Amino acid sequence: MTFSPDEAAHRAASDRERVTWVDKHDQVLGALPRAQLRERGLIGRCTFILLFNGAGELCVHRRTLSKALYPGYWDVAAGGMVAAGETYAESAARELAEELGIADVNLRFHERFFFDQPDNRLWCALYSAVSDAPLRLQPEEVIEARFIGIDQALEDSRLRPYCPDSMAALMRYRNSPV
């Protein structure tokens, strides 16, 4: 697959980025390049931020084809790997600003949970935010975005490929008591 020069450079930099490596109890073991963490089947830290508009609609976006995991899939959350030396909250704020251009909003923490698939092992922190500010999509990571209802996103996920990790986050959010 051929990517634009910007996408290829972004992918290479992303693969080299040092991310937090943890054990099954979310205890920090160190930092490794993202690609090495994936290749070795180790556990990393990740954030998911469900972005809602004032009408209560959820922002869903489609990932670029240059993404290492789930290329071209729809995603119900902004977010990503926690960088070495970064907290979950710092990562959440950074990722929301980078991917969707939303900054200086209240990030509401919901919970941490473990997501485990052979190619994607993560300790996850789930946040939500509300903003009606215009989206500014990061072209190396996001192709398009739109706001839809949660039920519509769940229905759409039966018809199109959606990221299983962020769908797990959405289901936890939806099924939480508050």
C-alpha positions as CSV (number, residue, x, y, z in Angstrom):
1,M,0.0,0.0,0.0
2,T,1.3,3.5,-0.9
3,F,0.9,6.4,1.5
4,S,1.4,10.1,1.0
5,P,4.9,11.3,2.1
6,D,3.3,13.0,5.2
7,E,1.4,9.8,6.1
8,A,4.5,7.6,5.6
9,A,6.7,9.9,7.7
10,H,4.0,10.1,10.4
11,R,3.7,6.3,10.5
12,A,7.5,5.8,10.8
13,A,7.6,8.4,13.6
14,S,4.7,6.7,15.3
15,D,6.3,3.3,15.1
16,R,9.5,4.7,16.8
17,E,7.6,6.7,19.5
18,R,8.4,5.4,23.0
19,V,5.3,4.4,24.8
20,T,4.6,3.2,28.3
21,W,5.0,-0.6,28.8
22,V,3.0,-2.1,31.7
23,D,2.2,-5.5,33.1
24,K,-1.2,-7.2,33.6
25,H,-1.7,-5.1,36.7
26,D,-1.0,-1.8,34.9
27,Q,2.4,-1.4,36.8
28,V,5.0,0.4,34.7
29,L,7.8,-1.8,33.4
30,G,9.5,0.8,31.2
31,A,9.1,2.3,27.8
32,L,9.5,0.8,24.3
33,P,9.1,1.9,20.7
34,R,5.4,1.4,19.8
35,A,6.2,-1.1,17.0
36,Q,8.3,-3.2,19.3
37,L,5.5,-3.3,21.9
38,R,3.1,-4.5,19.2
39,E,5.4,-7.1,17.7
40,R,6.3,-8.7,21.0
41,G,2.6,-8.8,22.2
42,L,3.4,-6.7,25.2
43,I,0.9,-4.5,27.1
44,G,0.8,-0.7,26.7
45,R,-1.3,2.1,28.1
46,C,-3.9,3.8,26.0
47,T,-6.5,6.5,26.3
48,F,-10.0,6.7,24.8
49,I,-11.9,10.0,24.7
50,L,-15.5,10.0,23.7
51,L,-16.2,13.5,22.3
52,F,-19.8,14.6,22.4
53,N,-21.4,17.8,21.0
54,G,-23.9,19.9,23.0
55,A,-26.7,17.9,21.4
56,G,-25.3,14.7,22.9
57,E,-24.1,13.3,19.6
58,L,-20.9,11.3,19.5
59,C,-18.0,12.1,17.2
60,V,-17.0,9.2,15.0
61,H,-14.1,9.4,12.7
62,R,-12.4,7.2,10.0
63,R,-8.8,6.4,10.5
64,T,-6.3,6.8,7.7
65,L,-5.1,3.8,5.7
66,S,-1.5,4.3,7.0
67,K,-2.5,3.4,10.6
68,A,-0.7,0.2,11.9
69,L,-3.8,-1.1,13.6
70,Y,-7.3,-0.9,12.1
71,P,-6.4,1.1,9.0
72,G,-9.5,2.7,7.4
73,Y,-11.7,1.6,10.3
74,W,-14.2,3.9,11.9
75,D,-13.4,5.0,15.5
76,V,-15.8,6.2,18.2
77,A,-13.0,7.7,20.3
78,A,-10.1,10.0,19.9
79,G,-7.0,8.7,21.8
80,G,-3.9,6.6,21.5
81,M,-0.9,5.2,23.3
82,V,0.4,6.9,26.5
83,A,3.9,8.2,25.8
84,A,6.8,7.4,28.0
85,G,6.7,9.6,31.2
86,E,3.1,10.8,30.4
87,T,0.0,10.3,32.6
88,Y,-3.3,9.0,31.3
89,A,-4.8,12.4,31.7
90,E,-1.9,14.1,29.9
91,S,-2.2,11.6,27.1
92,A,-6.0,12.1,26.8
93,A,-5.7,15.9,26.5
94,R,-2.8,15.6,23.9
95,E,-4.6,13.0,21.8
96,L,-7.9,14.9,21.7
97,A,-6.0,18.1,20.6
98,E,-3.9,16.3,18.0
99,E,-6.5,14.1,16.3
100,L,-9.6,16.4,16.5
101,G,-8.2,19.8,17.3
102,I,-10.2,20.1,20.5
103,A,-8.3,21.6,23.4
104,D,-9.0,23.2,26.8
105,V,-12.1,21.2,27.5
106,N,-13.1,19.4,30.7
107,L,-12.1,15.7,30.4
108,R,-14.2,13.6,32.6
109,F,-12.5,10.3,33.7
110,H,-14.8,7.3,33.8
111,E,-12.7,4.2,34.4
112,R,-9.6,2.1,33.5
113,F,-10.0,-1.4,31.9
114,F,-8.0,-4.1,30.3
115,F,-8.4,-4.8,26.6
116,D,-6.7,-8.0,25.3
117,Q,-6.5,-9.2,21.7
118,P,-3.4,-11.0,20.3
119,D,-2.3,-7.9,18.3
120,N,-3.6,-5.2,20.7
121,R,-3.0,-5.6,24.5
122,L,-3.9,-2.4,26.4
123,W,-4.6,-0.9,29.8
124,C,-7.1,1.7,28.9
125,A,-8.3,4.9,30.5
126,L,-11.8,6.1,29.4
127,Y,-12.7,9.8,29.3
128,S,-15.5,11.9,27.8
129,A,-15.7,15.5,26.8
130,V,-18.3,17.9,25.4
131,S,-17.5,20.5,22.8
132,D,-19.2,22.4,20.0
133,A,-15.9,23.9,18.8
134,P,-15.1,23.2,15.1
135,L,-13.1,20.0,14.5
136,R,-9.6,20.3,13.1
137,L,-8.7,16.8,11.8
138,Q,-5.1,15.6,11.9
139,P,-4.7,14.6,8.2
140,E,-2.1,11.9,8.9
141,E,-4.5,10.1,11.2
142,V,-8.1,11.1,10.4
143,I,-9.8,11.0,7.0
144,E,-13.3,12.3,8.0
145,A,-15.5,12.8,11.1
146,R,-19.1,13.3,11.9
147,F,-21.4,13.5,15.0
148,I,-24.1,10.8,15.3
149,G,-26.2,9.3,18.1
150,I,-24.7,6.4,20.1
151,D,-27.4,4.1,18.9
152,Q,-26.6,5.1,15.3
153,A,-22.9,4.4,15.9
154,L,-23.8,0.9,17.3
155,E,-26.0,0.2,14.3
156,D,-23.3,1.5,11.9
157,S,-20.8,-0.8,13.5
158,R,-22.7,-3.8,12.3
159,L,-22.3,-2.6,8.7
160,R,-18.8,-1.1,8.6
161,P,-15.5,-1.9,10.3
162,Y,-15.2,-0.2,13.6
163,C,-12.2,-0.3,16.0
164,P,-12.9,-3.1,18.5
165,D,-10.9,-1.4,21.3
166,S,-12.8,1.9,21.1
167,M,-16.1,0.0,20.7
168,A,-15.3,-1.8,24.0
169,A,-14.7,1.6,25.6
170,L,-18.1,2.9,24.2
171,M,-19.9,-0.2,25.6
172,R,-18.4,0.3,29.0
173,Y,-19.4,4.0,28.9
174,R,-22.9,3.1,27.8
175,N,-23.3,0.4,30.5
176,S,-21.9,2.4,33.4
177,P,-24.2,3.5,36.1
178,V,-23.7,7.2,35.8
